[in-house]
Amino acid sequence: MENLTSAPREEINILLLGETGVGKSTFINAFANYFKFNSLDDAISGEIDVLISSTFTITNEDYETKTITVVSDEDEYNVMNNVGESSTQECGVHVFHADTNKIIRLIDTPGIGDTRGIEYDKKNFENILKNISQHKYLNGICILLKPNNARLNIIFKFCIQELLSHLHKSAKDNIVFCFTNARETFFRPGDTFPVLKRELQELKEKSNSDIEIITGREIVYCFDNETFRFLTASKQGIKFTDDEKRNFASSWENSAKESVRLLQYITKRTPHKIIDTISLNNARQMVILFSEPLAEINRNIQENIAEINELKEEIQNDDLTDEDLRSKLYVPCIELKITLLERPRVVCKNIECQVQNSNTTMSICHVKWKKLNVYMLEHNGAMMFGECTTCGCPAKNHKITFYESETEYSKKIDENIENEMSENKIFQIYKQDHIEMLQNKIDQFKEIQNTVGKIIIQFTQFLKQNAIAIFNDAYVKYLDYIIHLEREKANTSKNYNKKILDGLEEVKRKYDEKVKTLEKMIENNEQSSCSLSSEDILRLEQQLYSLPNIGKYLQDIKKEEERAFRYRERHHRFYMLNALTKLFKNS
């Protein structure tokens, strides 16, 4: 894989949606090869690109069922072992670099109508929103359907109604409908088409939406996914008749033309600005992102207060000489900072695992992210269902990180006192002033802690009000983990300052009390009087950034998390035929 991310390029972002089994992964694999080869014969004799691993069955000339598996060389996403399950369990982003100064980004999504139930559909949709929130705009929203689809109502509930409930209504202008496996219906939508028109009309009437009703083929595109399967099966020794080969060659030509026509339409649409549409999801993701750092900040505040208090008590000692006092006229500062790693690291997100292995390095899993899926496949199945042999946790509980948090200790000396120290003046006269300065610093940290505490409880309230899936209090879990670590320190170190542990336990007690009060309000339907909007959350985010000592730390974390997201994109060199070159030049 080439590193093609450095040069600034104009982006064409396309979101792919559809029910489980509609063939999004195969569509992406075929899409790349339509622009690499002029014909199916060229593809058979050449080296095809496999961007997403997948498995399907085919019946050979002897009517024997054969399983065909195609594997991407660097598949960092998911390969399912069971035919019929979605081959994409998380959003996969494929960035195609054209020969011009443009890129095409295809965002592959988990299938709607997940075989594991509706709760997984909700979680999958949350993952989709998180992914598209990383981009500035969408040029196209492709809803993939099969001809003669009897489950169209489920598709619309999640792909249309859920999507438009989170996106601005202008997103309707970027929606197109792509039909896979259309060879059997002569590259027409088949019986799905009238059902599609009827469902759109009902949606328009019920939601008072001006979503476009299909009147022609400008937003309908038909492809044959079986052509790519024929191609991969041929390369694995499956025999086909000459008539079958001619039919697939014709399908390849039709699908390639439809690909160009699709891009022609999408590139002419006004890009849909995401920043105006998913502020709710952006706010939710920001709250989730800051759950662990805010717990870490609470520990940092307690460490600072304990350190300053200890110094204050030492200065209050009447037996201090001028020389002793001279060495203590400073303000200790324990600052949280981010240290960038030389290369990305895979870590376990499971707090219980981190607690169990808090005295070891097992929470740092020694596998490269790019090879994680292959690693899991060799041991206990695919990435989402395998277990990490380093820590024993499911692979889905792991994440990539580019940084680690560290504390930096320093001594801040007041400029006036520093000048006096250089003149060797009597220091006892500054004793009371410095004690007051230290107390002011303690009060400042307590004020910051109160502000952080109020913001955290508002974050918790917001998550409870807007949770797509069951609410999971990541903040309190990580706070419990930090308290566990501090208890271990208290038990093993004679010099441990127990005020740090006491302060954290008090923070936890106050938080639990406020959460109980909040839950009672929700039970009594009182939350509407104090409900929070996404704008409120973004305002609270800016308030956190303005706090001394911790604002920059949180900003750095958000920036690095965005970098980790970009790292997971897979970049491909786009082989361009003349038709696509002309398209880009004219767009």
C-alpha positions in Angstrom: 0.0 0.0 0.0 1.3 3.4 -0.9 1.5 6.4 1.3 -0.6 8.8 -0.7 -2.0 11.1 2.0 0.5 13.9 1.9 -0.7 16.1 -1.1 -3.9 18.1 -0.7 -6.6 16.8 -3.1 -10.2 17.4 -3.9 -12.3 14.7 -2.4 -15.3 12.8 -3.7 -16.9 11.1 -0.7 -19.5 8.4 -1.3 -21.4 6.5 1.5 -22.6 3.0 0.7 -25.7 1.7 2.5 -27.7 -1.5 2.1 -29.1 -4.5 3.8 -26.9 -7.4 4.9 -26.1 -9.6 1.9 -26.8 -7.0 -0.8 -23.2 -7.1 -1.9 -21.5 -3.9 -0.8 -18.1 -5.5 -0.4 -18.3 -7.2 -3.7 -19.5 -3.9 -5.3 -16.3 -2.2 -4.0 -14.1 -4.9 -5.2 -15.7 -4.8 -8.7 -15.7 -1.0 -8.7 -11.9 -0.8 -8.5 -11.4 -3.4 -11.2 -13.8 -1.8 -13.6 -11.4 1.1 -13.9 -8.3 -1.1 -14.1 -9.3 -3.3 -17.0 -10.9 -2.5 -20.3 -12.7 -5.8 -20.5 -13.4 -9.0 -18.5 -10.9 -10.9 -20.7 -8.2 -8.4 -19.6 -9.2 -8.9 -15.9 -9.0 -12.7 -16.3 -5.5 -12.5 -17.7 -4.3 -9.7 -15.4 -3.9 -9.3 -11.6 -7.1 -8.2 -10.0 -7.4 -6.0 -7.0 -9.1 -7.5 -3.9 -9.8 -4.6 -1.5 -12.1 -6.5 0.9 -11.9 -10.2 1.9 -15.1 -12.1 1.4 -16.5 -15.6 1.0 -19.2 -16.9 -1.2 -20.4 -20.3 -2.6 -20.7 -21.3 -6.3 -21.9 -24.4 -8.1 -19.4 -25.8 -10.6 -20.2 -27.6 -13.9 -20.6 -30.9 -12.0 -23.2 -29.2 -9.7 -20.9 -29.4 -6.7 -21.0 -26.5 -4.2 -17.6 -24.9 -3.9 -16.6 -22.2 -1.4 -14.7 -19.3 -2.9 -12.6 -17.0 -0.6 -10.9 -13.9 -1.8 -8.5 -12.3 0.7 -7.1 -8.7 0.7 -3.4 -8.6 1.4 -3.8 -6.0 4.1 -7.3 -6.6 5.4 -7.6 -4.6 8.6 -11.3 -5.1 8.8 -13.4 -8.3 9.1 -13.5 -11.6 7.2 -16.5 -13.7 8.1 -16.3 -17.4 8.3 -20.0 -18.0 7.7 -21.7 -17.3 4.4 -24.7 -15.1 4.9 -23.3 -12.9 7.6 -22.2 -9.4 6.8 -18.6 -9.3 5.7 -18.3 -5.8 7.0 -18.8 -5.4 10.8 -17.3 -1.9 11.0 -17.1 1.0 8.5 -14.3 0.5 6.1 -12.9 3.5 4.2 -11.3 3.0 0.8 -9.5 6.0 -0.7 -8.8 5.8 -4.5 -6.1 8.1 -5.8 -6.7 9.1 -9.4 -4.2 10.4 -11.9 -5.6 13.8 -11.5 -5.7 15.9 -8.3 -8.8 14.2 -7.0 -9.6 11.2 -4.8 -12.7 9.0 -4.5 -13.5 7.8 -0.9 -15.9 4.9 -0.6 -17.3 4.4 2.9 -18.3 0.8 3.3 -20.8 0.2 6.1 -22.2 -2.7 8.1 -25.2 -4.2 6.5 -28.7 -3.1 7.7 -30.9 -6.0 8.8 -28.1 -7.5 10.8 -28.6 -11.3 11.4 -28.0 -10.8 15.1 -30.9 -8.5 15.7 -32.2 -4.9 15.6 -29.9 -3.8 18.5 -26.9 -4.4 16.2 -28.5 -2.3 13.5 -28.7 0.6 16.0 -25.0 0.1 17.0 -24.0 -0.2 13.3 -25.8 3.0 12.5 -24.1 4.7 15.3 -20.8 3.6 13.9 -21.8 4.9 10.4 -22.5 8.4 11.9 -19.2 8.4 13.8 -17.4 7.6 10.5 -19.0 10.2 8.3 -18.6 12.8 11.0 -14.8 12.7 10.3 -15.4 14.2 6.8 -16.5 17.7 5.8 -19.1 16.6 3.2 -20.7 13.8 1.3 -21.1 13.9 -2.5 -23.1 10.8 -2.8 -25.2 8.5 -0.6 -25.6 5.2 -2.5 -28.4 2.9 -1.2 -27.7 -0.6 -2.6 -30.8 -2.8 -3.3 -31.4 -6.1 -5.0 -34.0 -6.5 -7.7 -37.3 -8.1 -6.4 -36.4 -7.2 -2.8 -39.2 -8.2 -0.4 -37.6 -6.5 2.6 -37.7 -3.0 1.3 -39.6 -1.6 4.3 -36.7 -2.5 6.6 -34.2 -0.9 4.3 -36.1 2.3 4.3 -36.6 2.4 8.0 -32.9 2.4 8.6 -31.3 3.7 5.4 -33.7 6.5 4.7 -35.7 7.4 7.8 -32.8 7.0 10.3 -30.3 8.6 7.9 -32.5 11.7 7.3 -33.4 12.0 11.0 -29.7 12.6 11.7 -28.7 14.5 8.5 -30.0 17.7 7.2 -32.9 17.4 4.8 -30.6 18.6 2.0 -29.0 15.2 2.0 -31.9 13.9 -0.1 -30.3 15.6 -3.1 -27.3 13.3 -2.9 -29.1 10.0 -2.6 -29.0 7.5 -5.5 -30.2 3.9 -5.7 -27.9 1.2 -7.0 -29.2 -2.3 -7.8 -26.8 -5.2 -7.5 -27.2 -8.6 -9.2 -29.2 -6.9 -11.9 -28.1 -9.2 -14.8 -31.1 -11.5 -14.0 -33.5 -8.5 -14.6 -31.7 -7.3 -17.8 -30.0 -4.5 -15.9 -33.3 -3.1 -14.7 -34.6 -2.6 -11.1 -37.2 -5.4 -11.6 -40.1 -5.6 -9.2 -38.3 -3.5 -6.6 -38.8 -0.4 -8.7 -42.6 0.2 -8.2 -42.2 -0.8 -4.5 -39.4 1.8 -4.2 -41.5 4.5 -5.7 -44.4 3.7 -3.4 -42.2 3.7 -0.3 -40.7 7.0 -1.3 -44.1 8.5 -1.8 -45.3 7.3 1.6 -42.1 8.7 3.2 -42.7 12.0 1.5 -46.2 12.3 2.8 -45.5 11.0 6.4 -42.4 13.1 7.0 -43.5 16.2 5.0 -40.2 15.7 3.1 -39.5 16.9 -0.4 -37.3 13.8 -1.1 -37.2 13.1 -4.8 -39.6 10.6 -6.2 -38.0 8.4 -8.9 -39.2 9.4 -12.3 -36.3 8.2 -14.5 -33.0 6.6 -14.5 -30.9 9.6 -13.4 -30.7 8.3 -9.8 -31.0 4.6 -10.5 -27.9 2.5 -11.4 -27.8 -1.2 -12.1 -24.7 -3.5 -11.7 -23.9 -7.2 -11.8 -22.0 -8.3 -8.7 -22.0 -11.9 -10.0 -19.5 -10.7 -12.7 -16.7 -10.2 -10.0 -17.6 -13.5 -8.4 -17.3 -15.2 -11.9 -13.9 -13.5 -12.2 -12.5 -14.7 -8.9 -14.0 -18.2 -9.4 -12.4 -18.5 -12.8 -9.0 -17.6 -11.3 -9.5 -20.4 -8.7 -10.1 -23.1 -11.4 -13.9 -23.1 -11.7 -14.9 -23.9 -15.3 -17.6 -22.1 -17.2 -19.1 -22.6 -20.7 -18.3 -20.2 -23.6 -21.9 -18.9 -23.4 -21.6 -18.1 -19.7 -18.3 -16.3 -20.4 -19.9 -14.2 -23.1 -22.8 -13.3 -20.8 -20.5 -12.3 -18.0 -18.3 -10.3 -20.5 -21.4 -8.3 -21.5 -22.3 -7.8 -17.8 -18.8 -6.5 -17.1 -19.2 -3.9 -19.9 -22.6 -2.8 -18.7 -21.5 -2.5 -15.1 -18.4 -0.6 -16.0 -20.5 1.9 -18.0 -22.9 2.2 -15.0 -19.9 3.0 -12.7 -18.8 5.9 -14.9 -22.4 7.1 -15.2 -22.8 7.0 -11.4 -19.7 9.0 -10.9 -20.7 11.5 -13.5 -24.0 12.2 -11.6 -22.4 12.3 -8.1 -19.6 14.7 -9.1 -22.2 17.1 -10.4 -24.2 17.2 -7.2 -23.7 20.0 -4.7 -21.7 18.4 -1.8 -23.7 17.8 1.3 -22.1 19.6 4.2 -21.8 17.2 7.2 -20.9 19.8 9.8 -24.5 21.2 9.5 -26.2 17.9 9.8 -24.8 15.6 12.4 -24.0 18.0 15.2 -25.9 15.7 17.6 -23.6 12.7 16.7 -20.5 14.9 16.8 -21.4 15.9 20.3 -22.1 12.3 21.4 -18.8 11.1 20.0 -16.9 14.0 21.7 -18.5 13.1 25.1 -17.5 9.4 24.6 -14.0 10.4 23.5 -13.4 12.5 26.7 -14.7 10.0 29.2 -11.3 8.4 30.0 -9.3 11.7 29.7 -11.6 13.4 32.2 -11.2 10.6 34.7 -7.4 11.0 34.2 -7.7 14.7 34.7 -9.4 14.1 38.1 -6.5 12.1 39.2 -4.1 14.8 38.0 -6.0 17.4 40.0 -5.8 15.3 43.1 -2.1 14.8 42.6 -1.5 18.5 42.3 -3.7 19.4 45.3 -1.9 16.7 47.4 1.6 17.9 46.3 0.8 21.5 47.0 -0.7 20.7 50.4 2.3 18.7 51.4 4.6 21.6 50.4 2.4 24.1 52.3 2.6 22.0 55.5 6.4 21.9 55.2 6.6 25.7 54.9 4.3 26.2 57.9 6.9 24.4 60.0 8.3 27.0 62.5 11.8 25.3 62.5 12.6 26.1 58.9 15.8 28.0 58.4 16.1 30.7 55.7 18.0 28.3 53.6 15.3 25.6 53.9 12.6 28.1 53.1 14.6 29.3 50.1 14.5 25.8 48.6 10.7 25.6 49.1 9.5 29.0 47.6 8.0 27.5 44.5 4.6 26.1 43.3 4.8 22.4 42.3 3.0 21.6 39.0 2.1 18.1 37.7 1.0 18.6 34.1 -0.7 16.0 31.9 0.9 15.8 28.4 0.7 13.6 25.4 3.7 11.7 24.2 3.5 10.7 20.5 4.5 7.1 19.8 7.0 6.3 17.1 4.5 3.9 15.5 0.8 3.1 16.3 0.1 0.7 19.1 -2.9 -1.7 19.6 -4.3 -1.5 23.1 -7.1 -3.3 24.8 -10.1 -1.1 25.7 -11.5 -3.5 28.3 -11.2 -1.9 31.7 -11.6 -5.2 33.5 -8.7 -6.5 31.5 -6.6 -3.5 32.4 -7.5 -3.9 36.1 -6.6 -7.6 36.0 -3.2 -6.9 34.3 -2.5 -3.5 35.9 1.0 -4.7 37.0 1.9 -6.1 33.6 2.2 -4.9 30.0 -0.6 -7.1 28.8 -2.9 -4.3 28.1 -0.5 -3.3 25.3 -1.2 -5.9 22.7 1.9 -6.8 20.6 0.3 -6.9 17.2 0.5 -4.4 14.4 -2.9 -2.9 13.6 -2.6 -3.5 9.8 -2.0 -7.2 10.4 -4.6 -7.6 13.3 -7.2 -9.3 11.3 -4.8 -11.8 9.7 -3.4 -12.4 13.2 -6.9 -13.2 14.6 -7.9 -15.3 11.6 -4.9 -17.6 12.2 -6.0 -18.2 15.8 -9.7 -18.0 16.7 -11.6 -16.6 13.8 -12.2 -13.2 12.4 -11.3 -9.9 14.0 -14.7 -9.1 15.5 -15.1 -12.6 16.9 -11.6 -13.8 17.7 -9.6 -13.4 20.9 -6.3 -11.6 21.3 -3.7 -14.1 22.5 -1.8 -11.3 24.3 -4.5 -10.3 26.7 -7.2 -12.9 26.1 -9.9 -10.3 25.3 -12.1 -10.3 22.2 -10.5 -8.6 19.3 -13.4 -6.1 19.0 -12.3 -4.6 22.4 -9.0 -3.3 20.9 -8.2 0.1 19.4 -5.3 1.8 17.8 -3.5 4.7 19.5 -0.9 7.1 18.4 0.0 8.5 21.9 0.2 7.8 25.6 -0.5 10.1 28.4 2.3 11.1 30.8 2.8 13.5 33.7 5.5 16.1 33.8 6.6 17.5 37.1 8.0 21.0 37.4 8.6 23.8 39.9 7.0 27.2 39.1 8.9 30.0 40.8 7.3 33.5 41.1 9.3 36.1 39.2 9.4 38.5 42.1 10.5 35.9 44.5 13.2 34.7 42.1 14.6 38.3 41.9 14.6 38.5 45.7 16.3 35.1 45.9 19.1 36.3 43.7 19.7 39.3 46.0 20.0 36.9 49.1 17.3 38.7 51.1 15.7 37.3 54.2 13.1 34.8 53.2 11.0 34.5 56.3 9.2 37.7 55.3 7.8 35.9 52.2 6.7 32.8 54.2 3.1 33.9 54.8 2.7 35.3 51.3 3.8 32.0 49.8 1.5 30.0 52.0 -1.3 32.2 50.7 -0.1 31.7 47.2 -0.2 27.9 47.6 -3.6 28.0 49.1 -4.8 30.1 46.2 -3.4 27.5 43.8 -5.2 24.7 45.8 -8.5 26.7 45.5 -7.9 27.2 41.8 -7.5 23.4 41.3 -10.7 22.8 43.4 -12.6 25.2 41.2 -11.3 23.5 38.1 -12.4 20.2 39.6 -15.9 21.5 40.4 -16.2 22.8 36.8 -15.0 19.5 35.4 -17.4 17.6 37.7 -20.4 19.7 36.5 -19.5 19.3 32.9 -19.1 15.5 33.3 -22.5 15.1 34.8 -24.0 17.1 32.0 -22.2 14.9 29.5 -23.7 11.8 31.3 -27.1 13.4 31.1 -26.7 14.1 27.4 -25.6 10.5 26.7 -28.5 9.1 28.6 -30.9 11.3 26.7 -29.4 10.5 23.3 -28.0 7.0 23.5 -28.7 5.0 20.3 -27.6 1.8 22.1 -27.7 1.0 25.8 -25.9 3.6 27.8 -22.4 2.6 28.9 -20.8 4.8 31.5 -17.2 4.8 30.3 -16.2 7.6 32.6 -17.1 5.9 35.8 -15.5 2.6 34.6 -12.3 4.3 33.9 -12.5 6.3 37.2 -12.9 2.9 39.0 -9.9 1.7 37.2 -7.8 4.7 38.3 -9.0 4.3 41.9 -8.0 0.6 41.7 -4.5 1.6 40.7 -4.2 4.2 43.5 -5.3 1.6 46.0 -2.5 -0.7 44.8 0.0 2.2 45.2 -1.3 2.8 48.7 -0.8 -0.8 49.7 2.7 -1.2 48.2 4.3 2.2 48.8 5.2 3.6 52.2 5.6 7.1 50.8 2.2 7.2 49.0 0.1 10.3 49.7 -3.3 8.8 50.7 -5.0 12.1 50.1 -4.9 11.4 46.3 -6.9 8.2 46.8 -9.3 9.9 49.3 -9.9 12.7 46.8 -10.7 10.4 44.0 -13.1 8.3 46.1 -14.8 11.6 47.0 -15.1 12.5 43.3 -16.6 9.1 42.6 -19.1 9.4 45.5 -20.3 12.8 44.4 -20.6 11.6 40.8 -22.7 8.5 41.8 -25.0 10.7 43.9 -25.6 13.1 41.0 -26.2 10.2 38.6 -28.8 8.7 40.9 -30.6 12.1 41.0 -30.4 12.3 37.2 -31.9 8.7 36.9 -34.8 9.6 39.2 -35.5 12.7 37.0 -35.5 10.5 33.9 -37.8 8.0 35.6 -40.2 10.8 36.5 -40.1 12.3 33.0 -38.5 15.5 34.4 -35.5 15.5 32.1 -37.2 17.6 29.5 -37.0 20.7 31.6 -33.2 20.5 31.7 -32.5 18.7 28.4 -29.2 19.4 26.7 -28.8 20.1 23.0 -25.8 19.3 20.9 -25.0 23.0 20.9 -24.9 22.9 24.7 -22.4 20.1 24.5 -20.1 21.9 22.0 -20.2 24.9 24.3 -19.1 22.8 27.2 -16.3 21.4 25.1 -15.0 24.9 24.5 -15.3 25.6 28.2 -13.0 22.6 28.9 -10.5 23.9 26.4 -10.3 27.2 28.2 -9.5 25.6 31.6 -5.9 26.1 32.7 -3.5 23.1 32.8 -6.0 20.7 31.1 -7.4 22.5 28.0 -4.4 21.9 25.7 -4.2 18.2 26.9 -7.8 17.6 25.8 -7.3 19.4 22.5 -4.2 17.2 21.8 -6.2 14.1 22.5 -9.0 15.0 20.1 -6.4 15.8 17.4 -4.6 12.5 17.9 -7.9 10.5 17.9 -8.7 12.0 14.5 -5.3 11.0 13.3 -5.9 7.4 14.4 -9.1 7.4 12.5 -7.4 8.5 9.3 -4.7 5.9 9.8 -7.4 3.2 9.3 -8.2 4.4 5.8 -6.9 2.1 3.1 -5.4 3.9 0.1 -5.3 2.6 -3.4 -4.0 3.8 -6.7 -6.9 4.3 -9.1 -6.3 2.9 -12.6 -8.2 5.2 -14.9 -9.6 4.5 -18.3 -10.2 7.3 -20.8 -13.8 7.7 -19.8 -13.0 8.4 -16.2 -10.1 10.7 -17.1 -12.5 12.8 -19.2 -15.1 12.8 -16.4 -12.6 14.2 -13.9 -11.3 16.8 -16.3 -14.9 18.1 -17.0 -16.1 18.0 -13.4 
